[in-house]
Amino acid sequence: LAGAVFAGLVLFLSTSLRRLLSAAAAVVADSETDIDAAREGLLALAGRDATALSPGQLRSAAVESAAETLADGLVAPLSAFVLAAAVAAVAGAPPLPVAAAAGAWVKAVNTLDSMLGYRTKRVGTPAAVLDDAVMWLPARLSAVALAAAFADPGSLARAQSWLDGVPS
């Protein structure tokens, strides 16, 4: 029971989405009525200068940040948790502690990339490359989940068409 509670706590702490979705919704709403509030709100989502962004660009930045956090903050830790639990169970190891550790590790990789992951800085390149590798599958699973949620399978082909232009 203690292991299940601990694993649940680690999984809860390593996933995030609710606050991000409310911040993104606020930026989208504010972009229609209060551009300055939308620009300020975007700072909670993305570390970019929003002073010259149009309302449409602010909405796009908010949606992009929400989609990225879906992959990084929810799908990746959950996927790692489930995969590690299955592998541990097959190997005869206790699945919950291993699964909790995997979910926390994925979240740590993403946090390290958020803090250091700039390819223009020598110290940030390993963090960025590791994050790219770890998040490769969760990003694609998130795209499939979004396509299914919006009943738009064509969105996968559209995303594929511009995927080569994304640096990570």
ABEGO torsion letter per residue (X at the ends): XAAAAAAAAAAAAABBAAAAAAAAAAAAAAAAABAAAAAAAAAAABBBBAAABBAAAAAAAAAAAAAAAAAAAAAAAAAAAAAAAAAAAAAGBBAAAAAAAAAAAAAAAAAAAAAABBAABAAAAAAAAAAAAAAAAAAAAAAAAAAAAAGBAAAAAAAAAAAAABAX
